[in-house]
Amino acid sequence: MSDVRVRFAPSPTGLLHIGGARTALFNWLYARHVGGKFVLRVEDTDQSRNTQEAVDVIFRGMRWLGLDWDEGPDGKGGTQGERGPYFQSQRGSIYAKHLEKLQATGKTYEDGGALKFKMPKTPCVVKDMVCGDVTFDRTVEPDLVIRRKDGSPVFHFVNVVDDLEMGITHVIRGEDHLSNTQKHIALYEALGVTPPQYAHIPLILNQSGSKMSKRDDGAALGFYEDAGYLPAAVRNYLCLLGWSPGANEEVLDIHEIVKRFELKDLNRSNARFDAAKLFWINGEYWRAMADSEFAEFAKTYLAKHRPTAASLSESLRDGLLRVIREKIRTGKELAEWMDPYLTEDYSYSPEARKKQFSNPDAGKLLHGLEQGFAALDGDLTDAAAEMICKKVAEDAALPKPAKVIHLLRAAVSGHTVGPSLFPLLTVLGKKTVVARLGRTRSLFDSGKLGEAT
């Protein structure tokens, strides 16, 4: 068992940023790769900004990604088998002890009610496992506030104390923290302790090339859960933001990534977030899902986002899922493609109104389709639906049935795109298809399907 100990130390002040999620992931990967420990620590000393809701967002995001942590406050695990995390707000006595130790060195002083640490005025070389040796000129570095006027400790101090107390051996965090490291090293030296090893990972940039901020679309991890991405796919993609498995490989099982992950392989250059690539990777995982996995995913996602789907008969629901799955790649798309079949009072899209129902001949074709399906003897099949479309096209002297098929889709779903039409009709069944055709024809005849409606 390795003695490596790493940590993820988020502040609960809002959403779990995609960059924070990647930092947690890289720490988790390294711990699992070397057989070390992954510690979760909530840095909640700023009580004016912290919320329980934000804490819950962090926990939910990590669990969604499958990032389990190893240690709780007692080192043995918490309630209900859940281990950790540490909360800085519960560690005041520990900080007080180390503050006294630091004051005893003569390197602190009072200033306006706050306590400051005398920063050394000598150069500092940060030996970083990703960035290499980085030199900081501390000759003009201001002294560091380590305790506020109200008596609360400051981030830099408690960060160092916690890493020291928890035996953290490697600090893996975003490159935006690199400038803080020379301050932390000074505190370690003043306390007479060897600092951990540092690995500052590259920033994540948005498509414009600037640092991805909370205001950017898709910056929050929760966005992808709500949109119905698969957590394994998102996790896989995040691994590629700053690390490469080599050999042009991109879709890898997490166990294989754990096996290969090395800090020395982290990229020095910043990573650009590519939503299209993430969508593609999600599609690869989507196609690879077993039927039982997809059924469970669909059940869970629809229960939250389309609870009315539960009222469908099992045969209809399963049939719709089967024909829809081929065409979509996320839970959000699944829900949207299910919408037309969750009610018989479905709406018609602007595209359907413009492309299909602006044709004055649509009424005659709809009437022919309605009669054709109503007269069908026996169960509706793909072949029977195709024959009806061909017959209606022939009766209307159309060279091909394409116009009839497109109109039929719009009539039974309200949309111009969707699952393979004939299998969809078979799933809906003759009675429903006839009823939907009748509804659409009636609305068309009454002038309610025009573009301006």
N, C-alpha and C positions, 0 to 999 in steps of 0.2 A: 504494500500500500504506500503510495506516494505521500510525502509530507507537504505537498503543494496545497495552499489554501488561497482561494480567490473569492471575490465578493462582488455583488451588484448592490449599489447604494443609491437608490432613487429618492428624490424628494417628492412627497405627495402634494403637488400643487396644481394638478390638472390632469391632462391626458397622458397616456404612456406613449411618448414619441417613438417613431420608428427607429430613430437613432439609439434611444435608450433600450429598446427591445433588442437591437443588434448587440449592444454592449453586454446585456445580460446573456445573450446567446453565446457570444464568444467566450465569456467567462465560464459558462456552463460547459461548452465544448472542451475547453482546455482542462477543466477539472475532470471531466469524464474520460478524456484521452489519457491522462496520466494517472488516473485513479485517486485524484485528490478530493478536496472538499469545496463545495460551492455554497457560500454563505449569502443570505439575503439580509440586508440591513436598511431599514427605512430611516432616512435622514430627515426627521420631523422636528428639528429644533425651532424652526420658524413657525410658531403656533398661530401667528396672524394670517398665514397663507395656507397652512395645511388643512385638509379636510378628510374625513373618513371616506367620503365618496371617492376621492382621489386615491386613497390607499386601496380601496376595493378595486379600482380600475387597474392598478398595478398588479394585484394578485390575480385578477381575472385574466389579464393579458398574458402573464407568465404561465398560468395553468393552461390557457388555450394553446400556447406554443409548445407545451409539454416540458417546460423548464422547471423541474423539481429542485428544491434546495435541500441542503443536508443538515442544517443545524438550527436549533432554537436557543432561547436565552439560557437554558440549563445545559445545553450541549447534548441533551438526550431526546429531544423531541417534545412537541407540545400536545395539545388536546386532540382527540380524535385522529391520532396518527399524523397530524399535520405538524411539520417541523419548522419552527421559526415563525416569523423572522425576529431580528432584533429591532427595537425601536429606540432611537436616540433619546426621545423624551423620557424614557424610563431609566436612563443611565447617568443621571445627574451626579450621583455620589462618586461615580468612577471618574468623571471629568474633574470634579472638585479635588480629588486626590492627586491627579496628575498636574492640576493647576498649581497646587501647593509645591509640588516637586519642581516645577518650572520656575516658580517665584524664588525658590531657594537657591537657584543658580545665579541670581542677580541679573538676569537677562530680561526682566520685565519691569514696567513702571506704570504708575497711574497717570492718566491724562484726561482731565475733564470727566472723571467718574468711570471712564473705560480703562481697561487694562491692556497695555500694548507690549508686544514682544520686540526686542531689539534685533532687527535683521542684521546679520553679518554683512559687512561692506566689502566682501571679497567675491571673486568670480565663483560661479557654481556650474559644474558640468553634470548634466543629467545623462546618465548612460541608459538610453532607451532601447528596448529590444526591437522596436520597429523603426524609430526615427534616427537611431544611431546616437552619437554623442552630440548633445546640444548644450552650448555654453550660454549662461546668463550672466550679464554684468550687474552685480548687485550693489555697485558703489552708489547708485542713486535710488536704490529701492527703499521706499518708505517703510517705517516700522509697521508691524502687523497688529491690528486689533484682534485680540483673542477672547476678550470678554466685553460684552456691551455694557452700557451704563445701567441697564436694568438687571445686570448680573447674569444674563444668559450667555453661554459660550458661543463662539463664532465657528462657522463651517470649517475653516482651515484647521483649527485646533482639535475639534471633536473628530474630524476625519482622521487625523493622525493618531489620536488616542485610540479610536476604535480599531484601526488597522493594527496598531500595536497590541492591544488587548486580545484581539481575535486571532493573532498570529498570522495575519495575511502575508503571504510570501510574494505574491505577484499582483500588482495593481494594473488591471487591464481596463482602460477607459478611453473616451474620446480625445482626439488631439486638441480640442479646445481647452482641455485641462492641463496641457503641457506647461503653460506659464505658471500654474499653481504649484507645480511639482518642486520648483526651487525653494518655495516658501515652506513646503512640507518637509523637504530634506533638512532645512535649517532647524525646524522644530525637532526632528528626529535627533539631529546632532546635539542639540541643547539638552535633550533628555538622555543622551548617552546611549542611543539605540541605533543599530544599523537599519537603514531604510529597506523596504521591500524592493523587488525588481519592478521596473515600470515598462509598460507596453502601451503606447498611445496609438490608438487605431485611427485610420483616416476618417475624415468627415464624410457625411452623406450629402451630396449636392442635389438640388432639384434640376429640372430640365434646362433652366436658364443658366446654370452653372454657379449659382450662389448657394450658401448653406441652406439646407432644407429646414424651414421653420415651421412652427405650429400652425401658421396661416396657410401653408401649402396644402393643396388637395392631396389626400392620402397620407398626410404626415402622422396621423394617429393610428396606432395598431388596431384600435377598436373599429376603425373604418372597414377593415378587411373581414373582421368577424361579422359585422353587420351586413356587409355586401355578400356574405356567403362564400368567401374563399376558403379553401381547405387549409387548416393550420400547418399541415406537413409541407404544403407547397410554399406558403409564406416563409416558413422556417428555412426551407431549402434555398429560397431566393435571398433571404437575409444573409445566409452563409456566404453568398457570392459577392456581397458588398464589402470588399476589402480582403477577401481570401479567395484563392482559386485552387481547385483540386488538380489542375493541370490536364493535359491531353484533351483540351476542349470539351471536357465533361461538365455538364451543368445539372442534370437531374440525377440526384444521388440519394439513396436511402440514408437516414440519419445515422444509422449504425456505421455505415461506411464513412460518413463524414467525420464522426467521432474518431474512427480508426486513423484517419489521415490528418486530422487537424494539428498543426504545429504553429506556434507563435512566429517562428522564423519565416513562415510562408505568408504572413500578412503583408499586404501591399503598402507601399509608402505613399502612393498617390491617392487623392480623394476618389470616392466612388460616386457615380452618378445614378440616381434612382431612375429606373426605367419601368414605368407602369405597364407598358406593352409586354415587356419580357416577363414580368411577374404574372401577367394574365396568361401568357403562353405556358409558363411552367405550371400554373394552376390547371390549365387544360390537360397537360400531360398526366398530372395526378388524377384529374377527373376521369379521364379515359381508363386509367388503370384500376379504378375502384371496382371491387367486386360488387355484384348486384345487391348483396346483403348490406354492404357498407353504404352504398348509395341510398338504399331504402331507409336506413337508419338516419343518415344525414338529412334526407328530404323530410322525414317525419319530424325531426327536431327543429329544422329550420322553418318549415311551414307552420309548425305549432306556435312559433314565436311571431312570425311575420305574416302568415296567412291562416289564422286559426279556423276560418270558415272551411278550409280544405278538409278538416276533420269530419265535416258533415257529408262529404261525398261517400258513396258506396265504395267498399274496398276494391271491387273489380274496376270501377271507373277511375278511382285514384291511381291504382297500380298501372292501369293501362295508359293513363295520361303521363305518368312519370316515365314509363317505358319509351313512349314516342317523343317526349320532350327532351329527355336526357341527351339524345344524339346531337341536338342542335345548340345546346347551351353549355356554359363553362363555370357558372357561379350560382350560388343560391339565390341571389337577387334576380338573375335572369330566370331561374326556375320559377320563382314566385310570380314574376311578371308574365311569364308564358302560361302560367296556370290561371291567371286572373279571368280570362274570358269564359272559363268553364266552371267558375265558382258561383255563377248566377246566370239565370236566363234573361236578366235585364242588363245584358252586357252593352258596352258602348262601341261606337265605330270610330276608328282613328281618322284623323284628317287625311292621311294618305289613302285610306280605303274610300272615303267619300269622294276624293278628287279623282283617283285612278279607276275606281270600279262603278261608283254610283252616279257619276256625272254622265255616263253613257245612257242616252234615251232608250236604247234597246235592252237595258239591264232588267227592266220589269218583265219583258217577254221571256228572257232567259231564266230569270228567277222562277217564273211560273212553270216553265218547262222542267226545271230541276226539281221543284217541289212535287210536281205530278209524277216525275220519273221515280223519285225515291219512295213516294207514297204507294206507287203501284208495284214496287219490288216484292216479289214473292219469296219469302224466307228471310234468313238473316242477312244483314248487310256485310259484304266482304269487300276487300280491296278491288278485286276484279269487277264486281258488280258496280261499284262506284265509278270506276273508270269507264265501263260500258255506258252508263247513264250519261256521263259527260260527253262522250263521243256522239251519242244519239241526239242530245240537245244541240250540239254543234252542227250536226248534219241537218237537222230540221231547220236551223237558222241559216243554212247555207254558208257556214263558216268553214274556211279551208282547214283549220286545225282547231282542236278543242282547248287550246291554251287559254283563250279569253274566257271560256266557260269555267275552267278550273280555277283561274284567279278570282273570278266573281264568286264562285262557290266558297273559296276560303274566306273571303271578306264577309260573306253572308253568315257563315256558321261561327266565325270567331271575332269579327269586327276589325281584323287586321289583314295586312297584305303579306306578312311573313309569319312563319310558324313551323310546326313540325311537319313531317311528310304528310301530305293531305289525306291520301286514301287510307293509310293506317289510322290516322286520327279519326276519320269518319267511322271506321269500323269500331274504334273504342267508344265513340259517342253513342253509336247504335242508331238504327233506323228511326225510331220514334223521336229522338232528340234532334236528329238532322232535319227531319221533316218539319218539326215545330220551329226550329231556328230559321229554316228557309221561309216558312210562312210568316214569321214575325218580320223578317227583313223585307219580304215582298210587300207586306202591308205598310211598313214604314216608307218604303220607296214610292208606292202608289199614292200615299198621302202627302208626298213631297217633303218628308222629314229627314231625308238622307242627303240633301244637297250640301255643297261645300260650306255654305255660310251657316248651316244649322249648328 
